[in-house]
Amino acid sequence: MPPPGPSPAPALSNVHARGREKLLAHLAMLLFAALIAGSFSFGGMAARHLDAGPLTLMRYLMTVAVMGVLTFWIMRIPFALPRAIWRYAVLGGLIATYMLTMFIALEFTSPVQTGAVFTLMPLISAGFALLFIGQRTRPYVLVALLTAGLGAIWVIFRADVRALLSFDIGRGELIFLAGVIGHAAYVPLLRKLSRGENPVLFGFWIIVFTVPWLVPTGARELISLEFRALPLSVWATLAYLSIVTTAFTFLLLQYASMRLPAAKVLGYGYLTPSFVIVLEGLLGHGWAAPPVILGALVTAAGLVVMGVLKD
């Protein structure tokens, strides 16, 4: 995939790509969904050894370094101090909320369940897109979102009709839902708050301004942490999360967000539970029950519909 091009001006926030750029944006989000699925499985493994606060802070400190190398050394983008710092603080706060709640949720629930909650993001994002940038979701796209959302809800309630009727949703799912709402607002705000900056440089400063939000919840434990006692799986997970599912997926999301409607960008999240189910099975953590797999497939089917519908 070629490096992301210049961000469009705010006035073009509702102009979408066509042809080759549109295809590349869809492929970027397909890869995004596969990589994000790994963050739930590997994050769940790391959460067994380290609390959410220090784990998330360590991840983002590493990501600042990775994004710095990518931005200023590999891509040789000239250094420039951020303008209107409040934009980066807002976007960084939303990302910090999402990441922190994901690790907290994994202490209470499974990667498959958190992956299912993640699939509610496109529907929520469609509402924020209308609120923030006046981006309307076509009725048939909305139907696809609702249908896929029902499949996600089926997975969230573990295919248990009694749990669904009594609205017995777990603590982990509720915690992560708060983070998902934050991430859903992030995508349309990315367009609204962009002022034509280079998207990679823009992304670097968002990552930098994510760190201060994480300091209160992780700094104290991180300072007193016995790093040598951490198992190799934690370091491997941190490397994956900081390089692959933060720096790399950030660029994929940035690229697609500037070319596709917000609802379609996050529509690829419908594939997440399916990817997580396969990955959990391959890692030897057990396979989901057939009714749960059916719900995941329903959400994945929403992706097919979303992809072919007109922007």
RAJODA-V905401 format. One record per pair of residues at least 12 apart in sequence whose ideal C-beta (glycine too) atoms are under 7 Angstrom apart, sorted by the first residue. I is the first residue (numbers start at 1). J is the second residue. If there is no record, write none. Layout:
i:I j:J
i:I j:J
This chain:
i:1 j:24
i:1 j:28
i:3 j:75
i:4 j:199
i:4 j:200
i:4 j:251
i:4 j:254
i:4 j:255
i:6 j:196
i:6 j:198
i:7 j:194
i:7 j:196
i:7 j:197
i:7 j:199
i:7 j:202
i:7 j:258
i:8 j:258
i:9 j:196
i:10 j:192
i:10 j:194
i:10 j:195
i:13 j:133
i:13 j:191
i:13 j:192
i:14 j:133
i:14 j:135
i:16 j:259
i:16 j:260
i:16 j:261
i:16 j:311
i:17 j:259
i:17 j:260
i:21 j:259
i:22 j:259
i:25 j:255
i:25 j:256
i:25 j:259
i:25 j:260
i:26 j:307
i:28 j:252
i:28 j:255
i:28 j:256
i:29 j:252
i:29 j:256
i:29 j:265
i:29 j:268
i:30 j:268
i:31 j:252
i:32 j:249
i:32 j:252
i:32 j:253
i:32 j:268
i:33 j:268
i:33 j:269
i:33 j:271
i:33 j:272
i:33 j:275
i:34 j:275
i:35 j:244
i:35 j:245
i:35 j:248
i:35 j:249
i:36 j:245
i:36 j:249
i:36 j:272
i:37 j:115
i:37 j:272
i:37 j:275
i:37 j:276
i:37 j:279
i:38 j:240
i:38 j:245
i:38 j:279
i:39 j:241
i:39 j:245
i:40 j:111
i:40 j:114
i:40 j:115
i:40 j:276
i:41 j:111
i:41 j:276
i:41 j:279
i:41 j:280
i:41 j:283
i:42 j:237
i:42 j:240
i:43 j:102
i:43 j:103
i:43 j:106
i:43 j:237
i:43 j:241
i:44 j:106
i:44 j:111
i:45 j:233
i:45 j:237
i:46 j:233
i:46 j:234
i:46 j:237
i:47 j:103
i:47 j:106
i:47 j:107
i:49 j:230
i:49 j:231
i:49 j:234
i:50 j:230
i:50 j:234
i:51 j:221
i:52 j:100
i:52 j:103
i:52 j:104
i:52 j:107
i:53 j:217
i:53 j:218
i:53 j:221
i:54 j:218
i:54 j:221
i:54 j:222
i:54 j:225
i:55 j:103
i:56 j:99
i:56 j:100
i:56 j:103
i:56 j:214
i:56 j:218
i:57 j:214
i:57 j:215
i:57 j:218
i:57 j:219
i:57 j:222
i:58 j:222
i:58 j:238
i:59 j:238
i:59 j:241
i:59 j:242
i:59 j:246
i:60 j:207
i:60 j:210
i:60 j:211
i:60 j:214
i:61 j:211
i:62 j:238
i:62 j:242
i:63 j:207
i:63 j:242
i:63 j:246
i:63 j:247
i:64 j:207
i:64 j:208
i:64 j:211
i:66 j:242
i:66 j:243
i:66 j:247
i:67 j:203
i:67 j:204
i:67 j:207
i:67 j:247
i:68 j:204
i:70 j:247
i:71 j:200
i:71 j:201
i:71 j:204
i:75 j:200
i:77 j:198
i:77 j:200
i:77 j:201
i:80 j:201
i:82 j:205
i:83 j:195
i:87 j:193
i:88 j:205
i:88 j:206
i:88 j:209
i:89 j:209
i:90 j:189
i:91 j:186
i:91 j:189
i:91 j:190
i:91 j:193
i:91 j:206
i:92 j:206
i:92 j:209
i:92 j:210
i:92 j:213
i:93 j:213
i:94 j:182
i:94 j:183
i:94 j:185
i:94 j:186
i:95 j:186
i:95 j:206
i:95 j:210
i:96 j:210
i:96 j:213
i:96 j:214
i:97 j:178
i:97 j:179
i:97 j:182
i:98 j:179
i:98 j:180
i:98 j:182
i:98 j:183
i:100 j:214
i:100 j:217
i:101 j:175
i:101 j:176
i:101 j:178
i:101 j:179
i:102 j:114
i:102 j:176
i:102 j:179
i:104 j:175
i:105 j:172
i:105 j:173
i:105 j:175
i:105 j:176
i:108 j:170
i:108 j:171
i:108 j:172
i:109 j:170
i:109 j:172
i:109 j:173
i:111 j:276
i:111 j:280
i:112 j:155
i:112 j:273
i:112 j:276
i:112 j:277
i:112 j:280
i:112 j:288
i:112 j:292
i:113 j:156
i:113 j:170
i:113 j:172
i:113 j:173
i:114 j:172
i:114 j:176
i:115 j:272
i:115 j:273
i:115 j:276
i:116 j:152
i:116 j:155
i:116 j:156
i:116 j:273
i:117 j:156
i:117 j:173
i:117 j:176
i:117 j:177
i:117 j:180
i:118 j:180
i:118 j:269
i:118 j:272
i:119 j:148
i:119 j:152
i:119 j:269
i:119 j:270
i:119 j:272
i:119 j:273
i:119 j:299
i:120 j:149
i:120 j:152
i:120 j:180
i:121 j:180
i:121 j:183
i:121 j:184
i:121 j:266
i:121 j:269
i:122 j:145
i:122 j:263
i:122 j:266
i:122 j:267
i:122 j:269
i:123 j:145
i:123 j:146
i:123 j:149
i:124 j:180
i:124 j:181
i:124 j:184
i:125 j:184
i:125 j:187
i:125 j:188
i:125 j:262
i:125 j:263
i:125 j:266
i:126 j:142
i:126 j:145
i:126 j:262
i:126 j:263
i:128 j:184
i:128 j:185
i:128 j:188
i:129 j:188
i:129 j:262
i:129 j:263
i:132 j:188
i:132 j:189
i:132 j:192
i:133 j:188
i:133 j:191
i:133 j:192
i:135 j:188
i:135 j:261
i:135 j:262
i:137 j:263
i:138 j:309
i:138 j:310
i:140 j:309
i:141 j:263
i:141 j:306
i:141 j:309
i:144 j:302
i:144 j:305
i:144 j:306
i:144 j:309
i:145 j:263
i:145 j:302
i:147 j:302
i:148 j:270
i:148 j:298
i:148 j:299
i:148 j:302
i:151 j:295
i:151 j:296
i:151 j:298
i:151 j:299
i:152 j:299
i:154 j:295
i:155 j:273
i:155 j:292
i:155 j:295
i:155 j:296
i:156 j:169
i:156 j:173
i:157 j:169
i:158 j:292
i:159 j:289
i:159 j:291
i:159 j:292
i:159 j:295
i:184 j:266
i:187 j:257
i:187 j:262
i:187 j:265
i:187 j:266
i:188 j:262
i:190 j:257
i:191 j:257
i:191 j:258
i:199 j:254
i:199 j:258
i:200 j:251
i:203 j:250
i:203 j:251
i:203 j:254
i:260 j:311
i:261 j:311
i:264 j:306
i:264 j:311
i:267 j:302
i:267 j:303
i:267 j:306
i:268 j:303
i:270 j:299
i:270 j:300
i:270 j:302
i:270 j:303
i:271 j:300
i:271 j:303
i:273 j:296
i:273 j:299
i:274 j:296
i:274 j:297
i:274 j:300
i:277 j:293
i:277 j:296
